[in-house]
Structure formats: structure tokens, C-alpha cells
Amino acid sequence: MTIKFNQLSNAIRFLSIDAVQKANSGHPGMPMGMADVATTLFKYHLRFNPKNPSWINRDRFILSAGHGSMLLYSLLYLSGYKSISIEDIKKFRQLNSICAGHPEYKKGTGIETTTGPLGQGLGNAVGMAIAEEIFRKKFGSNVINNKTYVIASDGDLMEGISHEAMSLAGHLKLKNLVVFFDNNKISIDGSTSLSVSDNYKKRFESYGWNFLEVNGHNEKQISKAITKASKSNKPTLISCKTIIGFGSPNKSGKASSHGSPLGEDEIALVRKKLKWSNKPFETPQEILDEWIKIGEKGEQLEKIWQNSTDKKNPKIKFELEKNYINSDLGELEKLIEIEKTKYFEAKPSLATRQCSMAAIESISAILPQLIGGSADLSGSNNTKTKNSKIINSKNFNGNYIHYGVREHGMAAVMNGLALYGGIVPYGGTFLIFSDYCKPSIRLSALMGLKVIYIFSHDSIGLGEDGPTHQPIEQLAGLRAIPNLNVFRPADINETLECWEIALKSHNTPSVIALSRQKVPYINPNNSKENKCENGAYVVNITSHESNVTLIASGTEVELALNVQNELKANNIHSKVVSMPCMELFDKQSEKYKSDIIEEDSLVITLEAGSITHWHKYIKNKGLNLGIDQFGESAPYKEVYDHFNLTENKITNFIQKKLRK
Ligand SMILES: Cc1ncc(C[n+]2csc(CCOP(=O)(O)OP(=O)(O)O)c2C)c(N)n1
């Protein structure tokens, strides 16, 4: 018996509506509308192997419209991925189910990224397509030649991030990127005519994209468009005219099918209309077999790829596996040790952004997987070094991306670069504009990706640019994100150590906050040990009888040391603790923590920013010195003085406190 195309796509529709109905929550409309497009893609074009979801040269399939998650779970289950069983689908949206409300990235499952916040998947896909270009250039087009396919909804394309990411993709001529636009003209509030009248053809053509239009329920038209896209020398958007909730007599074409179960009565009507007499979650064996065949084709494809790569390019395969797939950090530890010794001897005074540049320059010489960039602040963030080779549309043989003034897009693209596998992305902007990257930083942390954010100009210390540019609450906001290490190094020694930790943190992204202004070298002794690894350590102690502990981060460690001197002149002994990473310190043993912050010591914390996260260290009897209001535009020393952050004023506060 030959299985008809619509039997394959109806299998997706019914798994989706039954799962949403059982969970009594979810979005049936989108999977029903895009089932034909997805089936065409999987049946004829997508090169994937359900038996090895981590195959490096697989085509990537991204569901940017993550609310339609049942579309993805149905596709993975039907085509034979072991990661998703019918039992998992029955547990859609239940605790610990892989079939979570929105797709949650898990390596080796077929869920290529976490989506749900609209627009993010599009940004990730651009990163994956850039990664593919980089790898193709490096390893040859007979080794790497995969495509990146995305399903995006009206909402995805309304989001600002889509403008940033699509514009960059057009500029870089990412020809292996294909976006299916689910052009159903419906969003939650109703018709999209309520809020958007963009001319998508003109929009995408102006970005330098190829724009195609199809009936999203016509297998032939869809397939032809995909073939056309594969021959394009630009990225392609295929606008698929679809009907949301396709097959539902009373809810198709309406917002009512978007985000709630159809209801038992309506589902019975859909079964009748689409001639599907099977019970909930039951797909007839012959349809399942046909879907499994689709998956099995990929197994063969990978085998052929493996054989030819093994035979023709054993050297390439070795390099691909060592440097990229296994993310080998080579001689990193040794390099950091050598660099630290060099600077211990020279003891340079440098802005920590310059320290970071020195770190990048040396590390990038040994780690080809490091791909840098900046959102148009390369010179200020010091992200570009003499080892940086610019990536552009004509040459992907490089390691540096000019992201343009697109912070949000940059962060999502970096997630995509990391998700592709084998690339460690770092990218810069001012700390104040970390707010523009925040949604993607949160996703880096949620997915556990090794992405390194370089945020310079990390305090009022940037001076004259004033309160619009002076971060106050940004470090606090970043520290509130779970699974994110926020580093604020104090000198070149700490900057090297923080970079080393960031590179070794395989499942945690890092923020490295860096100063515009110079700081002295503060490291007291040269040591192989990475002192920042514990989050905080003692820099200097004037007497073991000290009863004051000054804890500071970044540029304020210098201030703390100056305060310590003044206190000493007044016969007050103290200990200065540098705390470059609160998250790592908080994870240390109680013993380590109480050795650093002694119970009976007066604790003073010092950071030129919000004091929100510092309360926990003073135990109600110390002082949190920081800034909980917007900054001021003036030369930076005057701004510090204005906010009482000078050694004289701080010494006076402490003396007063001790007299009480
Ligand atoms: C950044 C973000 N804002 C808002 C939402 C909530 N939301 C989920 S789907 C959606 C819009 C639905 O319209 P569309 O994108 O056209 O999807 P369709 O109705 O076609 O499934 C919104 C606003 C979200 N997921 N992400």
C-alpha cells in the first residue's frame, strides 16, 4: 500500500493535537499549519541521521517558533530518533519529559537549540550557518556542506532581533541558510493586520536575501522552492502561505487554534474531516514505517560521508575531531602559566580591557576554535588582536566577526556558533549594553553553552560618557542569572585566570567585565595555581590580628588596597580580598568561605555598582559600598568622589563604624 503525502503530515497533526489535548495546554495551530512544509523538508531534503543526531555534517533544523514544539517532537519521534518515544509524547509538558512546553536543547537528541522566546532561533540559525561556512572553508566542501533550515512565524519576524540577524545573514551571503516563514497571518491577538504591514519581499530582498513564495500545503511547490534555495548564492526565505489549525472545521485560520487545546468535540471533527480514524497517539504501522524509511535514508548518507572522509581526508578528520568535536584545549594551561610569569616580572599597569586583549592574543594563537567579534566596538572592547582575521562574505577563513551595531543579534549568533559544535565564540560590547544581549545570555546559561561575553567599560570609571553609558545595575542583573559566571578581574594576572576558567567551563557561559581605566598589577605572588578558580582570595593582609576585611572586585581592588594603607597609617589592620567571581566563591566549602570572610571581622564590600548581591557577605554588621543610583557625566575620578568612593571617605566610614 502506498502511503500518501497527507497521511504523513496528518500523523504530525494528530500527534500534536492529541498531545496538546492530553496536557490541556500547548499550541496546536502551528504544527497543524506547518505539517506539510515540515514533511516535505524531511521527506525529500533534510540530511539527518536519527541514529547519530550529533553527526557534524547533518543539516540543522531549527524550530524558531518554539511554541509549536509538538511539530518538532512529532518529527523526531516519527523519523526514528531514540530520544523521543510515544510515551514521551504522551507526557508532553509534564515534569522531566523531554517533550517540554518549548523545545529545550539537549545534545544528541535532535533538539538543536532552545526556542520559545521568539526570534532567538533565527539568530541561532545565523550562527550555525556562519559556523558551517567557517568549517567548510577549513575542511573543504566535500567534508562540510550542511544546510541550516528554520521554521519561523509571524512573531519571529516581528521581533527586532530578526532584523539584526537577517540583515547580518544577508550581508554575509549565507547561502546555506533557508528560512520557512509560516505566513499564516495570525498571531495571538488576531490577524497580523492589527500590527504589521511590512512588505516581506522588499524587506528580505533589501537584506540581500532570495525571496520565494509557495502555498504551504502544496508538496510540489514547497519541494521545488527548497531545490531552488539550494542553488542560491544568498540566504533564502520561503514564504509559505499556510492555514493555522489546518483541518479544524471551526478553528482553522483563527487565533483560537493558536494557543489552547482544540477540545474533544473539535478534535472529533478534525478526525472526520482529515479521515483519520485512529485513536489518540496511534499512528498506523504502515505510516510509521514510511516515516522510519525517511529517517533511514540519513543513516546511509552518513555512512557514505564517513567512508569518504576517512579515506580521502584522514588528517582533516583528525583535526576536526581533536580541535573541534572534542574541544581540546591543548596547551592552554601551560600558556597561561608562561603568560602569568611574564607579567609577574613586568607588573604592568593596564586597563583590564587591555589585559583581556593580551589574553586573547596569546590564546588565539593556540586555539583555532576561538571565534571573536564585537558589536562595532572592537577598539574599545579590545576584542580584536593582531591574530584576528576578519570573516566576510567572500572569505570565511578567519576568526573575527564584525557584528555591526547589533548586540542582540550578536549574542544569539554566538549561541548558534557554540551550538553548531567545535567553536568557542567570544563577543564584545559595553557592559551597559549587556542589557541588549540579555535574552540571549539567559539562553546561553539555560542551554549550558560555552559562550564568552566581553563587556568593557564596566563602571562609572568610564567617566565622561555619563549615566547612559555607566553601568549600575548590570552586574547585579547578570549575577541573578543561574549558571552564568560573572567575572570582574582586577589586573592582568586575574584576567588571564578568568579567561582560563571561562575556556574550561564547558557547560557554563561567562561574562568578563573589564575596565576602561588603568589598574595597577596587584597579584602578590606568582603561582601556578589559578586563584580566581575559588572566586575570591586574599591579596594582602597587614596583620593576622586584623579586624577589618575589605572585599572588592575589579578596579575597586586597587581602591581597597589604598584604603588598607590609610587604615594602617591609623593603626587599623585589615585584609583585602579580591572577589573576581561571586558565583565561584559561593560554591566553595564553608571552611574556605569562613577563612576568607572571618566571622568576627568587620566586612566592607566595595564595587562601583549596585550593592544588591553584596548584602550576603556583611551579615548585617559591615558596610556595602557601591552605587544605587544613576551615574554622572564627569572625569572619572570626580565621579568616584561624587559617589564617596575615595580612600579618604571610605577610611572615615570605617573608622566611624569601628567607633560605634
Ligand atoms: C519574545 C516573545 N514574546 C512573546 C511571546 C509570546 N508568544 C508566543 S507565540 C506568540 C505570537 C504568535 O503568533 P505567530 O508568531 O504568528 O505564531 P502562530 O500564531 O502562527 O503560531 C507570542 C506573542 C514569545 N513566545 N516570545
The ligand as an SDF file (V2000), in Angstrom:
LIG
                    3D

 26 27  0  0  0  0  0  0  0  0999 V2000
    9.8180   37.2530   22.7240 C   0  0  0  0  0  0  0  0  0  0  0  0
    8.4490   36.6480   22.8440 C   0  0  0  0  0  0  0  0  0  0  0  0
    7.3980   37.4640   23.0240 N   0  0  0  0  0  0  0  0  0  0  0  0
    6.1590   36.9550   23.1790 C   0  0  0  0  0  0  0  0  0  0  0  0
    5.9460   35.6060   23.1670 C   0  0  0  0  0  0  0  0  0  0  0  0
    4.5620   35.0250   23.4130 C   0  0  0  0  0  0  0  0  0  0  0  0
    4.0450   34.4940   22.1410 N   0  0  0  0  0  0  0  0  0  0  0  0
    4.0930   33.1910   21.8420 C   0  0  0  0  0  0  0  0  0  0  0  0
    3.5660   32.8700   20.2920 S   0  0  0  0  0  0  0  0  0  0  0  0
    3.2480   34.5000   20.0030 C   0  0  0  0  0  0  0  0  0  0  0  0
    2.7670   35.0050   18.6800 C   0  0  0  0  0  0  0  0  0  0  0  0
    2.0240   34.0370   17.9230 C   0  0  0  0  0  0  0  0  0  0  0  0
    1.9330   34.4100   16.5980 O   0  0  0  0  0  0  0  0  0  0  0  0
    2.8240   33.7510   15.4910 P   0  0  0  0  0  0  0  0  0  0  0  0
    4.2180   34.0240   15.7810 O   0  0  0  0  0  0  0  0  0  0  0  0
    2.3170   34.2130   14.1960 O   0  0  0  0  0  0  0  0  0  0  0  0
    2.5740   32.2060   15.6670 O   0  0  0  0  0  0  0  0  0  0  0  0
    1.3060   31.3720   15.1780 P   0  0  0  0  0  0  0  0  0  0  0  0
    0.1010   32.0220   15.7990 O   0  0  0  0  0  0  0  0  0  0  0  0
    1.2840   31.4410   13.7130 O   0  0  0  0  0  0  0  0  0  0  0  0
    1.5390   30.0190   15.7230 O   0  0  0  0  0  0  0  0  0  0  0  0
    3.5490   35.2620   21.1250 C   0  0  0  0  0  0  0  0  0  0  0  0
    3.3370   36.7280   21.2190 C   0  0  0  0  0  0  0  0  0  0  0  0
    7.0630   34.7870   22.9610 C   0  0  0  0  0  0  0  0  0  0  0  0
    6.9840   33.4640   22.9320 N   0  0  0  0  0  0  0  0  0  0  0  0
    8.2940   35.3470   22.7750 N   0  0  0  0  0  0  0  0  0  0  0  0
  1  2  1  0
  2  3  1  0
  2 26  2  0
  3  4  2  0
  4  5  1  0
  5  6  1  0
  5 24  2  0
  6  7  1  0
  7  8  2  0
  7 22  1  0
  8  9  1  0
  9 10  1  0
 10 11  1  0
 10 22  2  0
 11 12  1  0
 12 13  1  0
 13 14  1  0
 14 15  2  0
 14 16  1  0
 14 17  1  0
 17 18  1  0
 18 19  2  0
 18 20  1  0
 18 21  1  0
 22 23  1  0
 24 25  1  0
 24 26  1  0
M  CHG  1   7   1
M  END
$$$$
